[in-house]
Amino acid sequence: MNAKNMMNTMMNKCMLCPRKCGADRTTERGFCGAGNKITVARASLHKWEEPCISYKNGAGTIFFSGCNLHCCFCQNNKISNKFFGKEISEKELADIFLSIQDKGADNIDLVTPTHFVPYIINALDIVKHKLNIPVVYNCGGYETCETIELLNGYIDIYLPDIKYFSSEISQKYSNAPDYFEIASAAVLTMIKQIGSLQYNCEGGLIKGTIIRHLVLPSQRHDSMNIMKWIANNTSSNDVLVSIMNQYTPFDFISDDHKELKRHVTKMEYNSVVNYAAELGIKGFTQQKSSASEEYVPDFDLTGI
């Protein structure tokens, strides 16, 4: 299905993500919060992505509003759950791509883009011949394989999360009991599509897949199960793994999730990192100082 047909399907009965909410987005918003307009909260250089993603001037991040997961602890709550942002056209999005490239961005980093995929494809079609930096698909991992296949030829680097292994945990925090089943299949589709890791002469990633995993309080064993799956189902030639230590307990977290009202301990994080090393997993780790509100972008419509 081409982007135009996908657009028509999306507008009338949205099936872009695994929620398959079927919303008529010409008259209502989907589960993700999106209607029929691209909505963006920030477009700017971001220097705190993984080293091979923001290796020189920073990733050219474009933060899209809305999300198909609505995690109860999301650090980008203002845009993912409250849908803050500015509505723009496909042409304006295409112009943002070029503007970020002109600022020296290491790549075009599309953050939480799933619910706007047909628009993004159309915008890329306008300017793809003018882009000389990679396009990154930075998502929560909760993707349909059909949507990933639609992106073939448009995306150079996949940057998905694998958030949860346990269906009980994914149901509790993201109302998605099928999360791991869906995300693991999507990630394998990404890897198959994009192929082996490739770098430029400056050490910047230009093609490949990086799997992110955020360690959560009290869930180190779930994290270890994810590491085991990655080791058993992927190759270090094709995948890097970023084990994140940036979990921040925000005030909006409900009393129903009291275990999330604290930081991850050094023991919890190190146990996951050490286990990944034992399995031969290659990638990145984070300092404890990254678990701070200071690292949450200021969604003030910069660059839009």
C-alpha positions in Angstrom: 0.0 0.0 0.0 1.4 3.4 -1.0 1.4 6.4 1.2 -1.6 8.0 -0.5 -3.7 4.9 0.0 -2.4 4.6 3.5 -3.4 8.2 4.1 -6.9 7.6 3.0 -7.2 4.5 5.1 -5.8 6.3 8.1 -8.1 9.2 7.8 -11.2 7.0 7.7 -10.3 4.1 9.9 -6.9 4.4 11.5 -4.9 1.1 11.8 -1.4 2.6 11.8 -0.4 1.2 15.2 -1.2 -2.0 17.1 -4.0 -0.3 19.0 -6.0 -0.4 15.7 -8.4 2.0 17.2 -10.2 2.5 13.9 -10.7 6.3 14.5 -12.0 8.4 11.7 -9.3 11.0 12.0 -11.1 13.5 9.8 -13.6 14.0 12.6 -12.1 12.6 15.8 -8.8 11.8 17.5 -7.3 8.4 17.7 -6.0 6.6 20.8 -2.7 8.4 20.2 -4.4 11.8 20.5 -3.8 12.7 16.8 -6.4 14.0 14.4 -5.8 14.9 10.7 -3.0 17.5 11.3 0.7 16.9 11.9 1.4 18.3 15.4 5.0 19.0 16.5 6.3 20.4 19.8 10.0 21.0 19.1 12.5 20.8 16.3 16.1 21.4 17.3 19.6 20.0 17.7 19.9 17.5 20.6 23.3 16.5 21.8 22.3 13.8 24.3 21.3 11.0 22.1 23.6 7.9 21.8 27.2 8.9 20.8 26.9 7.6 17.2 23.6 9.4 16.8 24.7 12.8 18.1 28.4 12.6 17.5 29.2 16.1 16.2 26.6 18.8 16.3 23.7 16.8 17.6 20.7 14.9 16.3 18.1 17.0 14.5 15.2 16.0 16.7 11.6 16.6 15.7 9.3 15.8 18.6 5.8 14.8 17.4 2.9 15.3 19.8 0.8 12.3 20.9 1.7 8.6 21.4 0.2 5.2 21.1 1.5 4.0 24.5 0.7 6.7 27.0 3.1 5.2 29.6 2.2 6.3 33.1 5.8 7.6 33.8 6.6 9.3 30.4 9.2 12.0 30.8 7.7 13.7 27.7 4.2 13.8 29.3 3.5 17.3 28.1 3.5 16.2 24.5 2.8 12.4 24.7 -0.2 12.5 27.0 -1.3 16.2 26.9 -0.7 16.6 23.2 1.0 20.0 23.4 2.3 21.2 20.0 1.7 23.2 16.9 -0.2 22.0 13.8 1.9 22.2 10.6 1.5 21.1 7.0 3.5 18.5 5.1 5.3 21.3 3.3 6.2 22.9 6.6 7.5 19.6 7.9 9.6 19.2 4.8 11.0 22.7 5.3 11.9 21.8 8.9 13.9 18.8 7.6 16.0 21.1 5.4 16.3 23.8 8.1 17.7 21.2 10.6 20.1 19.9 8.1 21.3 23.5 7.4 22.0 23.9 11.1 24.5 21.0 10.9 22.4 18.2 12.4 24.0 14.8 12.3 20.6 13.3 11.2 16.9 13.9 11.0 15.6 12.3 14.3 11.8 11.6 14.1 10.7 11.2 17.7 7.4 9.3 18.4 6.4 9.5 14.7 4.1 6.5 14.3 0.7 8.2 14.1 2.0 10.6 11.4 3.8 8.1 9.2 1.9 8.9 5.9 2.4 12.6 6.4 6.1 12.0 7.1 6.5 9.9 4.0 4.9 12.6 1.9 7.1 15.3 3.5 10.2 13.2 2.8 9.2 12.7 -0.8 9.3 16.5 -1.2 12.9 16.9 0.0 14.5 13.5 0.2 16.7 14.3 -2.9 18.1 17.3 -0.9 18.9 15.4 2.3 22.4 14.2 2.8 22.1 13.0 6.4 20.4 9.8 7.7 16.7 9.7 8.8 16.1 8.2 12.2 12.9 6.6 13.3 12.8 7.0 17.1 9.9 5.1 18.5 8.5 3.3 21.5 8.7 -0.1 19.8 4.9 -0.6 19.7 4.7 -0.8 15.9 2.9 -2.9 13.3 5.2 -4.7 10.9 3.0 -3.3 8.1 3.8 0.3 9.1 7.5 -0.5 9.3 7.4 -2.1 5.8 5.7 1.1 4.5 8.9 3.0 5.7 11.2 0.9 3.6 13.5 3.2 1.6 12.7 6.2 3.8 14.4 5.3 7.1 18.2 4.8 7.5 18.4 4.2 11.3 15.8 2.6 13.5 15.9 3.6 17.2 13.1 1.6 18.9 12.5 0.9 22.6 11.9 -2.5 23.9 10.3 -1.4 27.2 8.8 -4.5 28.7 9.1 -8.3 28.6 6.3 -9.1 31.0 2.7 -8.7 29.8 1.6 -7.9 33.3 4.1 -5.0 33.6 3.2 -3.6 30.1 -0.4 -3.8 31.0 0.1 -2.0 34.3 2.3 0.8 32.9 1.1 1.2 29.3 -2.2 -0.6 29.0 -0.6 -2.9 26.4 -0.5 -6.5 27.5 0.7 -7.6 24.0 3.6 -5.1 24.1 6.6 -7.5 23.9 5.0 -9.8 21.3 4.3 -6.7 19.1 7.6 -4.9 19.8 9.9 -7.9 19.3 8.3 -8.7 16.0 8.6 -5.1 14.9 12.2 -4.8 15.9 13.1 -8.0 13.9 11.3 -6.5 10.9 13.4 -3.3 11.3 16.6 -5.2 11.5 15.8 -7.3 8.4 14.8 -4.2 6.5 17.8 -2.0 7.4 20.6 -4.6 7.5 24.0 -4.4 9.2 25.4 -1.4 11.1 27.3 1.1 8.9 29.3 4.2 10.0 30.8 7.2 8.3 34.4 8.2 8.7 33.6 10.3 11.8 32.1 7.3 13.6 28.5 8.4 13.0 26.0 5.7 12.4 24.5 6.1 8.9 22.6 2.8 8.8 21.4 0.2 11.3 19.3 -0.4 14.4 19.8 0.7 18.0 17.5 -0.9 20.6 16.9 1.2 23.7 15.8 -0.1 27.0 15.0 2.1 30.1 15.6 0.3 33.4 12.7 0.9 35.7 12.5 0.7 39.5 11.9 -2.8 40.8 11.9 -4.3 37.3 15.6 -5.4 36.8 14.6 -9.0 36.2 12.2 -7.9 33.4 15.1 -6.0 31.9 17.3 -9.0 32.1 14.7 -11.1 30.2 14.8 -8.4 27.4 18.6 -8.6 27.3 18.4 -12.4 27.0 16.0 -12.1 24.1 18.2 -9.6 22.3 21.2 -11.9 22.7 19.3 -14.9 21.4 17.6 -13.2 18.5 19.9 -10.5 17.1 23.6 -10.1 16.1 26.0 -7.5 17.3 26.8 -6.8 13.6 23.2 -5.6 13.1 22.2 -4.1 16.5 23.5 -1.9 19.3 21.8 -1.8 22.6 21.4 1.4 24.7 20.7 0.6 28.4 19.2 3.8 29.8 19.6 5.0 33.4 17.5 8.2 33.0 14.3 7.1 34.7 13.0 10.1 36.6 10.1 9.9 39.1 7.8 12.9 38.2 5.1 14.3 40.5 2.4 13.3 38.1 3.0 9.6 38.7 -0.1 8.1 40.4 -0.2 6.5 43.8 -1.3 3.4 42.0 2.3 3.1 40.9 4.1 3.8 44.2 7.1 1.7 43.1 7.8 4.2 40.3 8.1 7.1 42.8 11.8 6.6 43.2 15.0 6.5 41.1 16.6 3.3 39.9 19.3 2.1 42.3 22.9 1.6 41.4 22.5 -2.1 42.1 19.4 -2.4 39.8 21.0 -0.6 36.9 24.4 -2.3 37.2 22.9 -5.8 37.4 21.2 -5.2 34.0 24.4 -3.8 32.5 26.6 -6.6 33.8 24.1 -9.3 32.6 24.1 -7.7 29.1 27.9 -7.7 29.1 27.9 -11.4 30.1 25.7 -12.1 27.1 28.0 -10.3 24.8 25.7 -7.4 24.0 27.4 -4.3 22.6 26.2 -0.8 23.0 25.8 2.1 25.4 25.2 2.8 29.1 24.3 6.0 30.9 25.6 7.8 34.0 23.3 8.2 37.0 23.3 11.9 36.5 21.1 11.4 33.4 18.2 10.7 35.7 17.2 14.3 36.0 14.5 16.7 34.8 17.3 18.8 33.3 17.6 16.4 30.4 13.9 16.6 29.5 13.6 19.0 26.5 11.7 22.2 26.9 8.8 21.8 24.6 8.4 25.5 23.7 7.8 25.1 19.9 11.5 25.8 19.2 12.3 25.6 15.5 8.7 25.2 14.3 
